[in-house]
Amino acid sequence: MPPFSIRRCTVNDAATMASLGARLFTETYGPTHPEPELSRYLARSFSVDVVREAIAEEGVTMLLVEDLHGSAIAYAYLRSSAEPPSGVGGDRVFEIVRFYVDGAAQGRGVGAALMNECFNHAKNRGADMLWLQVWKEAPWAVGFYERMGFSVVGSAPFYFGDRIGDDHIMSKSL
Ligand SMILES: CC(C)(COP(=O)(O)OP(=O)(O)OC[C@H]1O[C@@H](n2cnc3c(N)ncnc32)[C@H](O)[C@@H]1OP(=O)(O)O)[C@@H](O)C(=O)NCCC(=O)NCCS
């Protein structure tokens, strides 16, 4: 029996996904992206209504990882990408908008399993290319994506209040 399971979310999971998303963003980026903007960013990005609308959107898939007790420990947010950024090739392209594993569950293969599920899901929907945006100053994430087969193809800004961060655009052919 695996120590975790992965399933696709429905709108009934909106509250769980909203609190998981806010918790893992804060855990990962709270130390470098402080208040007062942090609370504003969380409210804009992870209110239950915003998350419910995203889950219901055409072309969106949210995958939730739960441990054996049913606790939410990781998630991925995928969507079809009609206008990917320059440098990203492919005819039918999907974006990984968010990808987070709880700190207590990292280093046990959860991220790799979740990413493989993203690959399968995108391929089943006819995708030939996946892309994502990641902070250049998050080497743990950039290294993980490289190990999963992504490579840097460009860069893009990340807006956090008045601050403009420098992100990599990474892509992987499926
Ligand atoms: C980046 C991230 C998604 C990786 O997830 P993860 O679950 O830790 O990834 P994995 O466990 O699959 O792989 C990580 C490491 O654990 C190792 N590992 C995999 N399975 C393992 C197992 N069963 N036992 C021990 N180690 C294992 C992998 O080999 C890898 O090691 P390496 O870094 O030395 O190559 C995770 O660190 C994360 O969510 N970080 C914070 C959020 C974040 O930055 N998200 C990206 C935003 S753009």
PDBQT file of the ligand as one rigid body, heavy atoms in Angstrom, charges set to zero:
ROOT
HETATM    1  C1  LIG A 201      10.465  21.073  -5.174  1.00  0.00    +0.000 C 
HETATM    2  C2  LIG A 201       9.539  20.044  -4.508  1.00  0.00    +0.000 C 
HETATM    3  C3  LIG A 201       8.212  20.081  -5.224  1.00  0.00    +0.000 C 
HETATM    4  C4  LIG A 201      10.131  18.646  -4.599  1.00  0.00    +0.000 C 
HETATM    5  O1  LIG A 201       9.200  17.713  -3.993  1.00  0.00    +0.000 OA
HETATM    6  P1  LIG A 201       9.688  16.413  -3.175  1.00  0.00    +0.000 P 
HETATM    7  O2  LIG A 201       8.500  15.637  -2.804  1.00  0.00    +0.000 OA
HETATM    8  O3  LIG A 201      10.632  16.804  -2.100  1.00  0.00    +0.000 OA
HETATM    9  O4  LIG A 201      10.478  15.664  -4.336  1.00  0.00    +0.000 OA
HETATM   10  P2  LIG A 201      11.014  14.160  -4.328  1.00  0.00    +0.000 P 
HETATM   11  O5  LIG A 201      10.945  13.551  -2.985  1.00  0.00    +0.000 OA
HETATM   12  O6  LIG A 201      10.319  13.447  -5.432  1.00  0.00    +0.000 OA
HETATM   13  O7  LIG A 201      12.493  14.383  -4.743  1.00  0.00    +0.000 OA
HETATM   14  C5  LIG A 201      13.316  15.222  -3.933  1.00  0.00    +0.000 C 
HETATM   15  C6  LIG A 201      14.523  14.445  -3.454  1.00  0.00    +0.000 C 
HETATM   16  O8  LIG A 201      14.123  13.336  -2.658  1.00  0.00    +0.000 OA
HETATM   17  C7  LIG A 201      14.723  12.141  -3.181  1.00  0.00    +0.000 C 
HETATM   18  N1  LIG A 201      13.801  11.023  -2.979  1.00  0.00    +0.000 N 
HETATM   19  C8  LIG A 201      12.835  10.624  -3.810  1.00  0.00    +0.000 A 
HETATM   20  N2  LIG A 201      12.207   9.560  -3.301  1.00  0.00    +0.000 NA
HETATM   21  C9  LIG A 201      12.782   9.299  -2.116  1.00  0.00    +0.000 A 
HETATM   22  C10 LIG A 201      12.562   8.319  -1.105  1.00  0.00    +0.000 A 
HETATM   23  N3  LIG A 201      11.602   7.396  -1.240  1.00  0.00    +0.000 N 
HETATM   24  N4  LIG A 201      13.316   8.388   0.002  1.00  0.00    +0.000 NA
HETATM   25  C11 LIG A 201      14.275   9.337   0.141  1.00  0.00    +0.000 A 
HETATM   26  N5  LIG A 201      14.526  10.282  -0.790  1.00  0.00    +0.000 NA
HETATM   27  C12 LIG A 201      13.790  10.245  -1.907  1.00  0.00    +0.000 A 
HETATM   28  C13 LIG A 201      14.905  12.448  -4.640  1.00  0.00    +0.000 C 
HETATM   29  O9  LIG A 201      15.903  11.622  -5.221  1.00  0.00    +0.000 OA
HETATM   30  C14 LIG A 201      15.358  13.868  -4.555  1.00  0.00    +0.000 C 
HETATM   31  O10 LIG A 201      16.682  13.906  -4.110  1.00  0.00    +0.000 OA
HETATM   32  P3  LIG A 201      17.736  14.894  -4.734  1.00  0.00    +0.000 P 
HETATM   33  O11 LIG A 201      17.153  16.271  -4.522  1.00  0.00    +0.000 OA
HETATM   34  O12 LIG A 201      18.982  14.665  -3.961  1.00  0.00    +0.000 OA
HETATM   35  O13 LIG A 201      17.803  14.486  -6.165  1.00  0.00    +0.000 OA
HETATM   36  C15 LIG A 201       9.383  20.357  -3.014  1.00  0.00    +0.000 C 
HETATM   37  O14 LIG A 201      10.645  20.542  -2.467  1.00  0.00    +0.000 OA
HETATM   38  C16 LIG A 201       8.533  21.584  -2.720  1.00  0.00    +0.000 C 
HETATM   39  O15 LIG A 201       7.327  21.538  -2.829  1.00  0.00    +0.000 OA
HETATM   40  N6  LIG A 201       9.189  22.666  -2.271  1.00  0.00    +0.000 N 
HETATM   41  C17 LIG A 201       8.500  23.829  -1.798  1.00  0.00    +0.000 C 
HETATM   42  C18 LIG A 201       7.520  24.400  -2.782  1.00  0.00    +0.000 C 
HETATM   43  C19 LIG A 201       8.153  24.864  -4.035  1.00  0.00    +0.000 C 
HETATM   44  O16 LIG A 201       9.228  25.420  -4.038  1.00  0.00    +0.000 OA
HETATM   45  N7  LIG A 201       7.414  24.627  -5.125  1.00  0.00    +0.000 N 
HETATM   46  C20 LIG A 201       7.789  25.114  -6.394  1.00  0.00    +0.000 C 
HETATM   47  C21 LIG A 201       7.160  26.431  -6.594  1.00  0.00    +0.000 C 
HETATM   48  S1  LIG A 201       7.497  27.005  -8.231  1.00  0.00    +0.000 SA
ENDROOT
TORSDOF 0
